[in-house]
Amino acid sequence: MARPDELTKFVEQWKQEIHGSNHKEAAGPSGQGRDLRVPRIQGFGSVGSRWEGGGGTSKQQQQENRTLKTPTDQLPQQPSCNQDSSNPHYPPFMLADRLLQGETTESLSEERRSRKRLKPDACPGPVSPARQGEPQGTRHTLLEQLISDLDEINEIPFFEVSLPRELALQIFQHLSMEDLCRCAQVSSSWRSLADDEVLWQKVGQGLGCDFSADSAAGQKSKEVVKTHIETDRMVTGNWKSRVGQIDYLECAIGGFLSAVNSCGTHIVAGFSKGIVRLWDILADENTPSVLLETTQEQEHAVCNVSVNPTVTVASFGSGDVSIWSTEHGGTPLHHFSMDQGGPPQVCTCPGGAVVASASGAVVRVDSPDAVGVWHCRQNFSCDKKVTHLTLVQKNEPPNKALSDHLVVMATDYDVYAHRPDRPPEERHRFHSMYGAVVECLDATAERAAVASTCFGVSLEDVFKVQCYCLDTGKQLTSLRGHRGQVTCMNLRNSPPNMLVTGAADKRVRVFDLRTPRPVLNQYAHPLGVSCVQMDDWKVVSGGREGSLCVWDLRTQNKLWEMKPSKVHPIQYCRFGGPHLIAACYPGTSSSREDLMDQYRHQPDVKGRINVYDFSVDQTTRDVPDICKADYDEPEGYNYNISLAMPYDAV
């Protein structure tokens, strides 16, 4: 930085140059004329010719421009912007003089604006012969044009108008996260608007950030969003490189594992001896699972379970159904029996305390009243036995009204949609095809996907998936291409307009519902696909041979594969965020006695629930990978999940 004496010297030198010999007389001793233009500034020769109106580059024209004179009697008597430095009305010199005298830019800007309103022409005066063809209002020298451009920048109304903060926030709330970050770099006032808590809370809610008091204590909303994005990138990288931690939930007590379901961080499991256990995978390591008490006098196997953040429900082989509070556990909140034929099917939806159950041809809907007492809201019968049942919520949680729920059920050939708050006779049948047996059913608030098998038609129509609009009941699309029975599909957890299916032809397919052909078609499991799920960049599939595969949706390549169980198929597979839950247990047709005799030495012979956490990196440093591997079993290790596979090639 220059010293004060050097700065003073520079200012004085600038004053002398401005008031010096910038405009000398061009007519000799008689002073009959003056040069009408400021001499060309060094370093701007080629640009100056454009501003001075010459337009040409020949030496002859440049010589004529230097010797051009105008008699003094033709000069106007009003002040001209091309007069010498003794004229106080010459705008560039006047501006520089007044700035050096200590005047503020605000007063000069106001004066310039008032002067421009009174005099539209910035530079009135005589016209030189070289510029007679140009409009009068555009005659400026290079220096005048530069100062005029600066004036225009300072006089843009957008930067001078001050909107109320509430109105500005209404405008900013329509911007994306990237646009908000760009606006924060404009000025300090814009940064104050772009960093507003309300705007970033809206952005965070769209990304799924947790703004609870425990997770975001002392943090601004923008910091919470930043932390969420960084964590999401780290988790994505760990998913691709298979880095994380493996946990095994205790399943030895209670006989064989018979049913598993999860929602968020809650996992519920049922066992062959009638025991129901509930876990929260975010709980402390020392916190045991919740043992849900049952009213069973005899040991009946748990057939179906379902859980959401509000309630947990389980059905037993005796036809009994019990409902617990997910938060408190303990004794059941509600209990009833359905013995109309076979073990009852039960289901819940992610939000609300509504439970739907079906046994034989009877469908029942239960929910609590205003004081929390559970009641049977509706009980009706269908024409045939209900083979598939699902419950969806029309509005976003935590809406708990019964009218916001929709029961979707399938019999042998028909699929119905019914609102529990309406009479059973008003249920709507949107799919019916004689001879086409419904194999799978899944639904969201707007759509339903039905997989059916129909023999006696063309090969492409034997195994197909049809999608319907639940509001109108019309078919949206028909998805073909399967060469085997569709054994599983997932519409509820998939991105919008996407559907993933698995079939007995050993392949995994991903469909865009706007096109009839699959966007991903990969050979996955040699014994058939048992469960699938996808998100915006990956697909996870489980096979009947007990292997688990993860696919990259963009490159359509397999990222990695592992085999959680050597005995049982993967019957349940769900992931969300950094957690992957895979449950391996015997099917209904398996003989438990034969399994015990054949695989008694295997620790997972009674079933196993594996929980993979990709937000934890417990890779041991400075130790070769081969030293961390176990050739037989990965029990007791928390390290890179890829090391859980035996090194057969070593």
Disulfide bonds with the S-S distance in Angstrom:
Cys81-Cys123 1.67
